[in-house]
């Protein structure tokens, strides 16, 4: 580090040898007009200890109050992602959950 350009801007770091591998899974969640569905979904992520890398909500159909939520979630693999999708589909107000 001392020989690097701008050595005062570098930080010594190392990986925890006990860390588990996580991957980013991308989900598209389509919701209906239930007012609190976003809060319910984010509470589900928190309760189930699923880390969110990003979350974005957009109005898809204003006449029918359909919204889409794009979520980047930390997962341990395909089985974990499938379980998350399965559980999210059970939330009142969720119409569809797909991998994107």
C-alpha positions as CSV (number, residue, x, y, z in Angstrom):
1,X,0.0,0.0,0.0
2,X,2.8,2.4,0.8
3,X,4.0,2.2,-2.8
4,X,0.5,2.7,-4.3
5,X,-0.6,6.0,-5.7
6,X,-2.3,8.0,-3.0
7,X,-1.5,5.5,-0.2
8,X,-3.5,7.5,2.4
9,X,-6.7,6.6,0.4
10,X,-6.1,2.8,0.7
11,X,-7.5,0.6,3.5
12,X,-6.1,-2.8,4.5
13,X,-8.9,-5.4,4.4
14,X,-9.3,-9.1,4.4
15,X,-12.2,-11.6,3.9
16,X,-13.6,-13.4,6.9
17,X,-12.7,-17.0,6.5
18,X,-16.1,-18.1,7.9
19,X,-18.1,-15.9,5.4
20,X,-20.7,-17.7,3.4
21,X,-21.1,-17.1,-0.3
22,X,-24.1,-15.0,-1.3
23,X,-25.2,-14.1,-4.8
24,X,-27.6,-11.4,-6.0
25,X,-30.9,-12.6,-7.2
26,X,-33.1,-10.2,-9.2
27,X,-36.9,-10.3,-8.7
28,X,-39.8,-8.6,-10.3
29,X,-42.8,-8.5,-7.9
30,X,-46.2,-7.4,-9.4
31,X,-48.7,-6.0,-6.8
32,X,-52.3,-4.9,-6.8
33,X,-54.0,-2.0,-5.2
34,X,-53.5,-3.0,-1.5
35,X,-52.1,0.2,0.1
36,X,-49.7,-1.4,2.5
37,X,-48.2,-4.1,0.2
38,X,-44.8,-2.5,-0.1
39,X,-44.5,-2.3,3.7
40,X,-45.6,-5.9,4.1
41,X,-43.0,-7.0,1.5
42,X,-40.1,-5.1,3.1
43,X,-41.2,-6.4,6.6
44,X,-41.1,-9.9,5.2
45,X,-37.6,-9.4,4.0
46,X,-36.5,-8.1,7.4
47,X,-38.3,-10.8,9.4
48,X,-36.7,-13.5,7.2
49,X,-33.3,-11.9,7.3
50,X,-33.1,-11.5,3.5
51,X,-30.7,-8.7,2.7
52,X,-31.9,-6.2,0.0
53,X,-29.2,-4.8,-2.3
54,X,-31.8,-2.5,-4.0
55,X,-35.5,-2.0,-4.2
56,X,-37.5,0.1,-6.7
57,X,-41.2,0.5,-7.1
58,X,-43.0,1.8,-10.2
59,X,-46.6,2.3,-11.3
60,X,-47.3,-0.1,-14.1
61,X,-51.1,0.5,-14.7
62,X,-52.5,3.6,-13.1
63,X,-56.1,2.7,-14.0
64,X,-55.9,-0.6,-12.2
65,X,-53.4,0.5,-9.6
66,X,-50.9,-2.2,-10.6
67,X,-47.3,-1.7,-9.5
68,X,-44.0,-3.5,-10.1
69,X,-41.2,-3.8,-7.5
70,X,-37.7,-4.6,-8.7
71,X,-35.7,-6.2,-5.9
72,X,-32.1,-7.3,-5.8
73,X,-31.7,-9.8,-2.9
74,X,-28.8,-11.7,-1.4
75,X,-29.3,-15.4,-1.8
76,X,-27.3,-18.6,-1.1
77,X,-28.3,-20.2,-4.4
78,X,-31.1,-21.2,-6.7
79,X,-33.0,-23.2,-4.0
80,X,-32.9,-20.2,-1.6
81,X,-34.2,-17.8,-4.4
82,X,-37.0,-20.2,-5.3
83,X,-38.1,-20.4,-1.6
84,X,-38.1,-16.6,-1.3
85,X,-40.2,-16.3,-4.5
86,X,-42.6,-19.0,-3.2
87,X,-43.1,-17.2,0.2
88,X,-43.5,-13.7,-1.4
89,X,-46.4,-15.1,-3.6
90,X,-48.3,-15.8,-0.3
91,X,-48.4,-12.1,0.6
92,X,-51.8,-10.5,0.3
93,X,-51.7,-8.0,-2.6
94,X,-48.9,-9.8,-4.5
95,X,-50.1,-10.8,-8.0
96,X,-46.9,-12.4,-9.4
97,X,-43.2,-12.9,-8.5
98,X,-40.7,-13.7,-11.2
99,X,-37.0,-13.9,-11.5
100,X,-35.7,-11.0,-13.7
